[in-house]
Amino acid sequence: MTGWSNPWLAAKRLFHQATIGDQNYRFLFRPGPPDEVVAIDCETTGLDVAHDEIITIAAIRIRGSRILASERFEALVRPDVRIAPEAIKVHHLLESEAKAGALIYHVLPDLLRFIGGRPLVGYYLEFDIAMLNKAVLGFIGVELPNKRIEVSRLYHERKYGDAPPGTVVDLSFAAMLADLGIPRLSQHDAVNDALMTAMAYVALRDLKRRGARIPRPRMKAPLQPGGV
Amino acid sequence: MTQAFDASNPPFDRLELREIETLRASLDVGYFTPGEVLIAQNAPSESLFIIIKGAVEERDGDELVALLGPRDAFDGRAIVQGESGHAFVARDETLCWLAPKTTVLDLIKRSPRFGAFFYLDISRKLDALEHEAEDQRVGSLMRGRLSDVFMHPATFIEADESIEAAGRRMRDVNSNTLLVRDRDRIGIITGMNLSKGVVLGRLPLETPVRALAHFDVVRLRPDDFVYEALLLMTKHNKRRIAVHDGERYLGVVEDIDLLSFIAGNAQIVAGRIDRAATLDDLAAAAAEIAEQVRILRRQGLKPSVIAEIVSDLNRRLFASLFAMVAPASIREAGCLIVMGSEGRGEQTVRTDQDNGLILAHPVNEAELAAFRTAFSGTLARFGFPPCPGAVMVSNPFWSRPLADFEADFRRWIALPDADAHLNVAIFLDAEAVAGDAALLAKAKAALMDAVRGEQAYLARFAKAVDAFETPIGLFNQLVTAEGAGDALDLKRGGLFPLVHGARALALEKGIPATNTEARLMHLGRIGMLKPAFARQCVDAFQFLAGLRLDAQLAQAAGGSGALVRPAALTTMERDLLRDAFQVVKQFREIVRRHFNLGLFG
């Protein structure tokens, strides 16, 4: 579940801790306040890590079972590349709006201080972190060292952990929200996505604590007139 | 919090845009595991909770007071008073928005309309809501469709036909308006057009109506809105509009029909009852009484006012019928009474007959028997279903000499069984409708005398307030959102305890009023209830009666068939419903303590 289980990541972290370029950001390696994590989501110009760029970043702290939405971090970033038309369709951020944003290097100090040493929570978090790392590496000389909590993995474990082989697995964001009864806020807005991710995280963590599972429909989903 | 928080949900819909932004920016989200306490009983709370998903139990000690679901907000009391009255415990996995207390208090100060939601007593909340509901009702009235309005049937006459023929046709179809067909064009002609042509224009009766008809007919479709008809009439200075469904003419709507659709015509119905010369006239008037309820409710009248108007019409009807059906011997010796909800003046949607006859002395048996059958039978024909418990004139038990009633009162009180309690309750609510009202006054005085000082009897009588529990089931359905709502719950758990508790206290105190609100206010005046609390009881009663009436009307109109569905209520109505049940519960407690009902198992 966390990066520590992977010795490669652990070694990389140690290396980074030793080689961090900007000593002001050593706090990233110190543990954050106990029982706090940060849900994070980025909207990007596209899905290609090598060429696309971040447009918006939203991060929300979770303290215990309280999602501190009122103290969220939210930034509009000015991308260096043109936004792919397909991406505009997804998040409705026009190029002109994105231009109003700040350069990523002006945004990073606040974001890093907001995150601190807290574990990061996300849905397909690898992508968001890879996007962030492109900038972070150049900025402070190391990649984000934070523990990572993948919500889709928690969801998989609660729903399909004991599934017989051959079960059809659906880990889509929509399926997860529906299973947890979390309302669909308008999606592809980084703050809303981060908020829904945070809600899913606290719900899944509680299910895990209580050893409760999400029921799987036996065969086909029963017909639900009028939808869910 | 971005757009995620739904500010259209009351009471937040009363906030201004900037206030909503302030609120949104301050919101956090809390997650609660089943069994977790959100607010402990009699504890302060740092947040107002608004449920996103899940279910929260509102508890008073061990007792479940209410079950709250998505969009419900709590606890105003913990915010405003600094201490919650009840405990709030998560039943399911629950997510809530958490609005900081300081922000909410600040918004309450800035926005009185928003603040009204947090008033502690239901009376002030209802006052604050009153005119909003009114706006809505006027709105819904104007959104009525033309097909809902009374329409004169489309009757045609050829343009070549004479003025005289048109006059006769109008008389035959009992309408003042005809459609005139002149080859391709269609016109309208009215009785007034004919009169003016003949009297002022001195036209011969043989003149073709073409000369008098108006061919600039304004047409609307049956599914057009009532307000469009009003606008067109004003704009074109027309008093009539033809209704056409695209293929043919369905009828003509006159301005007076539109006005009576909007304003109702209770006075007209009253006049019709008073002028009725035959049973058929009365039957026609009786049919119109029921329709008044819907019209009056659409106007936004309180159920108590509607009930008053409808009771008055019903009583006029009964009195007229009595005058027509009863022979002289019975008219002179008898007093016709209505009982139960009809007697309390709380009947709106027609239920069944609850009536009786008190005689000063025995009358001719054959005449009495004939009257019994004729009176109850005719009412049944008028659409007043016979009473299943046979509390009606046709039952000799309820139509007999005063002395017999008095003898039974003593028996009912000495040997009270379930029937006896029911009989006392029904009779206590009696009102005289026709004949010698002094007979009923004497009978009631005898009943109250017989009960005076009989504390054990009074306690047994009052015990029925405990018959039904507060309808938590109502809120369960809210959460599962699939159960058909149940108006019985509203009646039993809400209205009945108020009605019966007020009745029992009125019996003990010798209060002559029969109407529940009047009894409650009287109890307030004599200090039996705190006056402010009496007012709250009245408001709770009116609110519950209003919900019930709306449900009954919806059902009568072929709605879902379900009665009161909590899920169909607005958050505000659900909140008021909780408050109303809370008042009922307190009132029940007072009655219970007063009569020492704890002693009876």
Interface residues (C-beta under 8 A of the other chain):
Chain A: S65 R66 I67 L68 A69 S70 L180 G181 I182 P183 L185 S186 D189 V191 N192 L195 A198 M199 V202 A203 D206 L207 R209 R210
Chain B: M1 T2 Q3 A4 A25 S26 L27 D28 V29 G30 Y31 F32 T33 I52 K53 G54 E93 L95 L98 P100
